[in-house]
């Protein structure tokens, strides 16, 4: 086994814009692939995800279903740990990333915030709140 229990695939329309957002603005590391590829693997700390533009990887019916779903809003957010949450929050603000829910302390003992990528996907970042 690879050690990765779940690797979400975020489907986007433009890989160059996707890498500019995830790598350059949020600080994800590229593990495999690049702007000319249809599928790129990224990591952020212990989290891993794939960016994928519609292609013909799968069966004709699945490829068609993927294309039909593109551009639709989703209520889901990827939830990733970010130990240096205040630094990351400062970075996304400086990069003019759309913040859906600002950095705040939560009653369950975490600090977290949610951003939206260039195609409407949500990513929530969290850290354990330090005791005061």
C-alpha positions, 0 to 999 in steps of 0.5 A, spaced: 500 500 500 502 507 498 500 509 505 495 514 502 488 512 505 484 517 501 487 522 495 481 527 492 481 528 485 479 536 484 477 536 477 479 543 474 478 546 467 485 549 466 492 546 469 496 552 468 491 556 472 490 550 477 498 550 479 498 557 479 493 557 485 495 551 489 502 551 488 504 558 487 498 561 492 497 556 497 504 553 497 502 546 495 508 541 493 508 538 486 509 531 487 508 528 479 506 532 473 506 539 471 502 544 467 502 540 460 499 534 464 492 532 465 493 529 472 498 532 477 499 530 484 500 535 489 501 535 497 501 539 503 504 537 509 501 530 510 495 531 505 495 529 498 490 531 492 490 530 485 488 536 480 485 533 473 483 536 467 477 533 463 481 528 459 479 521 456 482 517 462 476 513 463 470 509 460 466 514 455 460 514 460 465 516 466 469 521 462 462 524 459 459 524 466 465 528 469 465 533 463 457 534 465 459 536 472 464 541 471 462 548 473 457 546 478 458 548 485 459 543 491 458 544 498 464 540 500 470 542 502 477 539 503 479 539 510 487 539 511 491 540 517 496 546 517 500 547 523 503 554 522 495 556 520 497 564 522 502 564 517 498 560 512 492 565 513 497 571 512 499 568 505 493 567 502 490 574 504 497 577 501 495 573 495 488 575 494 485 568 495 478 568 496 476 567 503 470 564 504 470 563 512 476 567 515 480 565 520 477 563 527 477 559 533 472 554 533 469 551 540 472 544 538 479 547 540 481 548 533 483 555 529 481 554 522 479 558 515 476 556 508 478 559 502 475 558 495 480 556 489 479 559 482 474 554 480 469 554 486 472 548 490 473 550 497 479 548 502 479 548 509 485 549 513 486 548 521 490 547 526 490 545 534 488 551 538 494 553 543 491 553 550 491 560 553 
